[in-house]
Amino acid sequence: MALNVTQKLIQDHLLSGELTPGEEIGLKIDQTLTQDATGTMVMLELEAMGLDYAKTEASAQYVDHNLIQEDSKNPDDHLFLESAAQRFGLYFSRPGNGVSHPVHMQRLAKPGQTLLGSDSHTCANGCMGMLAMGAGGIDVAMAIAGEPFYVKMPEVWGIYVKGELPDWVSAKDVILELLRRHDVKGGVGKVLEYYGPGLKNLSAMDRHVIANMGAELGATGTVFPSDEEVKRYLKSQGREEDWKEIVADDGAKYDLHEEIDLSELEPMIAKPSSPGNVVPVREVAGEPIYQSYIGSSANPGYRDFAVAAEIVKGKQVAHGVSFDINPTSRQMLTDLVKNNHMASLLPAGARLHQAGCNGCIGMGQAPATGRNSLRTTPRNFPGRSGTKEDSVFLCGPETAAASALTGKITDPRDLEMEFPDISAPDNPTIDMTLLDKPKLPEEAKEIELQKGPNIASIPEMDELPDEMELPILLKMGDNISTDEILAGGARVLPYRSNLPEISKFTFEIVDDTYYDRAMEIKDQGGHAVVGGYNYGQGSSREHAALAPRYLGLRVAIVQDFARIHWQNLVNFGVLPLTFSTSEEAEKLEQGDVLQFSGLREAIQNGQEIKAKVKDKNEEINLRHTLSVRQVDMMLKGGLINWVRDREK
């Protein structure tokens, strides 16, 4: 049977299940990735499991999100993460080494392997011929402990690529075009696999840009073949021995088909406040801007910064524009300095920040109130920038640099200059200075975890009750993101290892009375929330499930869920249900009280669940899509209890 690349990767790692779309499969995980916004919980979970040493081939803990040291909370957690990495046998990437995804690509990614990360943009490393997926932290902890990763077998969406990108158009415009066509839930339940003659015109880092924002389509992952370009990239990083060819067989089939002609693309931009709100740049040209921001895991390559440097070289950015340069890795920053690109950016008025995620996650560089921010980041969900009423546009580096010069959104093709011809260095810097290798097992056993005063253990989770009477505390619309459920940013993320404190920010962007109302009834049986389509899109942070659970959330009822958040809810014992029809949702209002009876038996005996609406003489027909394994987890109150009971 002829196989595509995705099927080959899954088949090589399949531990349970079959390659039937929609069915649960268990996969062996070779590598893991954690970052500091999510990794603190992962390390606490590994401690709770009593893990002796990582069972994966390579696991890495990165410090790239919480770099602002406003007080002791972030640096204390950095010391905890360093000690945990040493104790459990992980690589440790120190603050300033760069964003996890491009650093992992440079130093650890291997064609043919599986990578699971507690960051939704882990899919970026699919550019290397890997099956790379984001997941909740506890799923990653289980993988580090050698357990399978369970996911529903995705459909494989074949995207045939032909042609070559025109001047002033780059990889970011490719993925923005797909978002224009399919919006933020177009990839749900799918792996996007790129193939075709146009791939020879996309560098490994171009592919990283495209794969990274597969997360914005809601995809399970993005896969590129491991071809001669991947071999070239690994050779440039001194790792040619890690390359092996992985391409689709002749005659390989795909569940869905798409074609994209690179030569027909033009500069694209996503308007506030969704990555799917995409139009050509020319349609919004002339809008004034306050900020132009280049960096993040969605444009992390040498070329992305160098092309901006050449565009502004010898010029000055417009008065009143904050031109923010956010390098994505220490290696790449060194090369930009060596090749004098920083000497072009800084005199033009650029503000240089440390290598890390920074403003992408609201960790600095927040825009002014009521002003437009132009960013090469992957997301522009409401409030993600750190400014509550933000107005963030997403674009490629050419558009960002051109707009910085003019002070308004500008189609870079309108600049009166030749397109800069940029080539990445043939021999890029290779820097392991801030990437510490794992301790040997015998050394690791002697390491003690260093816990600062901000670290609090995960509270006990009770079993699923059989009878529940739950008031609906929130009724929301479509596309509610995890940033809206629990914000990121410099105010919130320092409490990532302190669940009682971080829970105070839950749903504040949606309704700032939620926390107080939830706390009032927390000990009276809890509550439910209701939402629309694509509930929980965006970040993989499990705090968006943990914090509401801590506040008493027992049931989330929506039209459909984003994959990672759905799995996080299950992991922490929140029952995720969907309406059997769209009309059922219209029967419910915020403030209604739902009555569930015989719930434990009901979820074991089928997918249909019924709930009565108290005082309304209404019955709501609901569904669950839990596997047999997940039903058992739900009965026990979540994955932690399930693991504990299994090991008794």
Secondary structure by P-SEA (a helix, b strand, c coil): ccccaaaaaaaaccccccccccbbbbbbbcbbbbccccaaaaaaaaaaaccccccccbbbbbcccccccccaaaaaaaaaaaaaaaaabbbbbccccccaaaaaaaccccccbbbbbcccccccccccccccccccaaaaaaaaabbbbbbcbbbbbbbbbbbbbcccccaaaaaaaaaaaccccccccbbbbbbccccccccaaaaaaaaaaccccccccccccccaaaaaaaaaacccccbbbbbbcccccccbbbbbccccccbbbbccccccccccccccccccccbbbbbccccccaaaaaaaaaaaccccccccccbbbbbccaaaaaaaaaaaaaaaaaaabbbbbcccccccccccccccccbbbbccccccccccccccccbbbbbcaaaaaaaaaaccccccccccccccccccccccccccccccccccaaaaaabbbbbcccccccccccccccbbbbccccccccccccccccccccccccccccccccccccccccccaaaaaaaaccccccbbbbbccccccccccaaaaaaaaaaccccccccccccaaaaaaaaacbbbbbbccaaaaaaccccbbbbbcaaaaaaacccbbbbbbccccbbbbbcccccaaaaaaaaaccaaaaaaaaac
